[in-house]
Amino acid sequence: DVLIGQTWNLLGWQPVFIPAVVQWPGLIGELYGRSPQVRLSKTFKTDLLNVDVAAAALRPVQRDSSIPNGEAGVRLSLNKWVGVHTSYLTATQAVPLSIAITGDVRAFRIPEFTAAQVATSATNEATGGAFAVDAFIPIIPGTPANRGNTLALTAEFARGVGVADQYTAFASGITNPALPADPVTGVSPAFQARVDGNLAAYDASGTLHLIETQTFFAALEYYLPVLEGKIGLMAGYYQTDMLNTDAFATSAAARRRRASLYEAGALFDPVPAVRFGVDWGLIRDAYADGTTAWNWSLLGSAFFFF
């Protein structure tokens, strides 16, 4: 199969492993995004097991790198072990027990950290990327037509460098240090990194680093054995760690070490065309100076399908 156009990123084998949640995706610690790409894929089918393999060239994370991002992966599905899974709050379907392993590689070409960068084409190059392991496990199997008393787990683990674009609204707090001040004016010139934030930055000595992250989540969804399974409960824990935050010169009060999300909610289908959802979320931010900040929210949603 050949696909050309904008679709889900292959890292994390999206959107198969998007968890059931009322909070707006993508969440803290959840791979989530779409990109223009060219993808080749093939499914090898048997009665017991399907094997999907795919590889893609995607729009480069940094235009100046001139090299597309590369992603590839494999997904195994046990066809006889099927559970009920809702992606986000809208798509409820039968999904077999699935495990996917995916990877990403990308190139960076960043101007040298110098005030003379406008007059020179000198750059520092770096290679980033990530790997991810995803799983959907029907603990109590079922089908959408008979979803009462079904339970499933969706989980993901990812680790990478320079992959902030794979997450929604990723914010590390890390920035480039100020350039040395002009001896005449006493003003530090602005450094033009020519790359989106939260991907790469220089330290105080002028050494380039890619921002290293580790993320994971585990989310459960259970459909009650009453009202034909029209009531579903979900809960999950999501976490993002910035692993090399101490390598950068940004103030400790601004540099994030960890962001965590605790989430629990429910959905209800009074009729097949209508769905209501409610969700509580608690976010904990930990910073390099030891500060911890908390935020909580209560969110409700309603959908009419036609």
C-alpha positions in Angstrom: 0.0 0.0 0.0 1.2 3.5 -0.8 -0.1 6.6 1.0 0.8 10.2 0.0 -0.6 13.1 2.0 -1.2 14.3 5.5 -2.1 11.6 8.0 -1.1 10.3 11.5 2.5 10.0 12.5 3.8 6.5 12.4 5.7 6.8 15.7 3.4 5.2 18.2 1.4 3.6 15.4 -1.2 6.3 15.6 -4.2 6.5 16.0 -4.7 2.9 17.1 -3.4 3.4 20.6 -5.1 6.8 21.4 -6.7 6.1 24.8 -10.3 6.6 25.9 -10.4 10.1 27.4 -12.7 13.1 27.7 -9.7 15.6 28.0 -8.7 17.0 24.7 -5.9 14.9 23.1 -3.0 15.0 22.9 -2.3 14.6 26.5 0.9 14.9 28.6 3.1 11.9 27.7 1.0 10.9 24.6 2.4 10.7 21.1 -0.1 12.6 19.0 0.1 14.4 15.7 -0.3 14.3 11.9 2.2 15.2 9.2 2.5 15.3 5.4 4.3 12.1 4.4 4.9 9.3 1.9 4.3 5.9 3.4 4.7 2.3 2.3 2.9 -0.4 4.3 2.0 -4.1 4.0 -0.3 -6.3 6.1 0.5 -10.1 6.3 -2.7 -11.8 7.3 -3.4 -15.2 8.9 -6.4 -16.5 10.9 -4.6 -16.2 14.2 -2.1 -13.3 13.7 -1.8 -10.2 11.5 1.6 -8.5 11.0 1.6 -4.9 9.8 4.9 -3.3 8.6 5.3 0.3 7.5 7.9 2.9 6.7 7.5 6.6 5.9 9.3 9.8 4.9 7.7 12.8 6.7 8.0 16.5 6.4 11.3 17.4 8.2 11.1 18.7 11.7 13.5 21.4 10.7 13.3 22.9 7.2 17.0 23.8 7.2 18.0 20.2 7.7 16.9 19.4 4.1 16.3 15.8 5.1 12.9 14.3 5.7 12.1 12.6 9.0 12.1 8.8 8.7 9.7 6.5 10.6 9.2 2.8 10.6 7.5 0.1 12.6 5.8 -3.2 13.0 2.5 -4.1 14.7 1.3 -7.6 15.8 -2.4 -8.3 16.2 -4.0 -11.5 17.7 -7.2 -11.7 15.7 -9.0 -14.1 18.2 -8.5 -11.9 21.2 -10.7 -8.8 20.7 -11.8 -6.1 23.1 -13.8 -2.8 23.0 -11.8 0.3 22.6 -12.8 4.0 22.4 -10.2 6.3 20.8 -10.6 9.7 22.4 -14.3 9.9 23.1 -15.8 9.3 19.7 -14.7 6.1 18.0 -15.8 2.9 19.8 -14.8 -0.2 17.9 -13.5 -3.8 18.2 -9.7 -3.9 18.4 -7.6 -7.1 18.7 -4.8 -7.5 21.2 -2.0 -5.5 19.6 1.6 -4.6 20.2 3.5 -2.2 18.1 7.2 -1.1 18.0 8.0 2.0 16.1 11.0 4.3 15.6 11.8 7.8 14.3 15.1 9.4 13.0 15.6 13.1 12.1 18.4 15.5 11.2 19.1 19.0 12.6 21.4 21.7 11.1 21.6 24.6 13.6 23.7 27.8 13.1 26.8 28.1 15.2 26.2 29.9 18.5 27.9 33.1 17.5 27.0 36.8 16.9 28.5 36.5 13.4 26.0 33.9 12.3 24.4 36.2 9.8 27.7 36.5 8.0 28.6 32.8 8.0 26.9 29.6 7.0 28.7 27.5 9.6 26.3 25.1 11.3 26.4 22.3 13.9 24.6 19.1 12.9 22.9 16.6 15.1 20.8 13.5 14.7 17.7 12.9 16.8 15.0 10.3 17.0 12.9 8.1 19.2 11.5 4.7 19.7 8.0 3.7 21.1 6.4 0.6 22.3 2.5 0.5 22.4 0.0 -2.1 23.5 -3.7 -2.6 23.6 -4.7 -5.5 25.9 -8.3 -6.7 26.2 -8.3 -7.9 29.8 -12.0 -8.9 29.6 -12.8 -9.4 25.8 -16.0 -8.2 24.1 -17.4 -6.4 21.1 -19.1 -3.1 20.6 -22.5 -4.9 20.1 -21.9 -6.6 23.5 -19.6 -4.4 25.4 -21.1 -4.7 28.9 -18.5 -6.0 31.5 -15.5 -5.5 29.2 -12.2 -4.1 30.3 -9.1 -3.1 28.3 -5.7 -1.5 28.9 -3.9 0.9 26.5 -0.3 1.7 27.3 2.7 3.5 25.6 6.3 4.1 26.4 8.5 6.3 24.3 12.1 7.7 24.6 13.8 10.1 22.3 15.9 13.2 21.6 14.7 16.3 19.6 11.1 15.0 19.3 9.0 17.7 20.9 6.9 18.0 17.7 5.5 14.5 18.3 3.6 15.9 21.4 0.9 18.5 21.7 1.9 21.8 23.2 5.2 20.4 24.5 6.9 22.9 26.7 10.3 22.2 28.3 11.1 25.8 29.4 14.6 25.4 27.8 15.9 28.3 25.7 19.3 29.3 24.2 21.5 31.4 26.5 22.2 35.0 25.6 25.1 35.7 23.2 28.0 37.8 24.5 27.2 41.5 24.7 28.5 43.9 22.0 31.5 45.7 23.5 30.3 49.0 22.1 26.6 49.0 22.7 26.5 46.5 25.6 23.5 44.8 24.0 23.4 41.0 23.4 22.4 40.3 19.8 19.5 38.0 19.2 20.4 34.4 18.2 18.4 33.0 15.3 18.3 29.3 15.9 16.2 28.6 12.8 14.4 25.7 14.5 11.2 25.4 16.5 11.5 25.6 20.3 11.9 22.6 22.7 13.8 20.5 20.2 17.5 21.7 20.5 19.4 24.4 22.3 23.0 25.4 23.2 24.4 25.3 26.7 26.5 28.1 28.3 29.7 26.9 26.6 28.1 26.9 23.2 27.7 23.2 22.8 24.6 22.0 21.0 22.2 19.5 22.8 19.0 17.9 21.7 16.3 17.9 24.4 16.0 14.3 25.7 12.5 13.0 26.8 10.9 9.9 28.2 7.1 9.6 28.2 4.6 6.9 29.1 1.0 6.4 29.9 -1.3 3.6 31.0 -5.1 3.9 30.7 -8.0 1.6 31.5 -11.5 1.6 30.1 -14.4 -0.5 31.6 -18.0 -0.8 30.3 -20.5 -1.5 33.0 -22.7 -4.7 32.8 -25.9 -2.6 32.9 -27.8 -0.7 30.3 -26.2 -2.8 27.5 -22.8 -1.4 28.3 -23.8 2.2 27.5 -21.9 3.5 30.4 -18.1 3.5 30.3 -15.5 4.4 32.9 -11.9 5.4 32.1 -8.9 6.3 34.1 -5.2 6.9 33.3 -1.8 8.1 34.3 0.4 10.1 31.9 4.0 11.3 32.4 6.7 13.3 30.6 10.3 13.5 31.8 12.9 15.9 30.5 16.1 13.8 31.1 18.9 16.2 30.3 17.4 19.5 31.6 20.5 20.2 33.7 22.7 20.5 30.6 21.2 23.8 29.6 21.8 27.4 30.9 18.1 28.3 31.2 17.2 29.3 34.8 16.2 26.4 37.0 12.9 28.0 37.8 11.9 27.8 34.1 13.3 24.3 33.3 10.7 21.5 33.6 11.8 18.1 35.0 8.5 16.3 34.9 4.9 16.8 34.0 2.3 14.3 35.1 -1.5 13.9 34.5 -3.9 11.9 36.6 -7.2 11.5 34.8 -10.6 9.8 35.4 -13.9 10.1 33.6 -17.0 8.4 32.2 -19.1 8.3 29.0 -22.8 7.6 28.5 -24.7 6.8 25.3 -28.4 7.5 26.0 -29.1 6.7 22.3 -26.7 5.5 19.6 -26.3 8.9 18.0 -25.6 10.8 21.2 -22.7 10.6 23.6 -22.0 12.5 26.8 -18.6 12.5 28.6 -17.2 14.0 31.8 -13.7 14.0 33.1 -11.5 15.2 36.0 -7.8 15.8 35.5 -5.0 16.8 37.8 -1.6 18.0 36.4 1.6 18.2 38.4 4.6 20.2 37.1 8.0 19.7 38.7 10.8 22.2 37.9 14.6 22.1 38.2 14.6 24.4 41.2 12.4 22.1 43.2 9.2 24.0 42.6 6.0 22.0 42.1 2.9 23.4 40.5 -0.6 21.9 40.4 -3.6 22.4 38.2 -6.9 20.6 38.0 -9.8 20.7 35.6 -13.3 19.3 35.2 -14.4 18.9 31.6 -17.7 17.9 30.0 -18.4 17.0 26.3 -21.4 16.1 24.2 -21.4 14.6 20.7 -24.2 14.1 18.1 -23.2 11.6 15.4 -24.8 11.7 12.0 
